[in-house]
């Protein structure tokens, strides 16, 4: 198992993928699979069957993403601060 610095409740930035650049809080961290579930990121639709207790339907929930695709927000800001001003002006 790899050492990690990400914990539940931390603010992270997605560094790759469809949600690149978005910030979110870690809702759940699954250590064995090295996957994090973020609040409001990577939302997927789930079709629920109607049961005796409740109503079925289509709900949205956050799907987990791999921890290598996120970085702590504090480290992200420190990395951005180190970049030269010339590269920032070019964009």
PyMOL commands that set and color helices and strands:
alter all, ss='L'
color gray80, all
select helices_A, chain A and resi 67-69+73-82+85-90
alter helices_A, ss='H'
color red, helices_A
select strands_A, chain A and resi 11-14+23-30+35-38+43-48+57-62+65-66+70-72
alter strands_A, ss='S'
color yellow, strands_A
deselect
rebuild
show_as cartoon
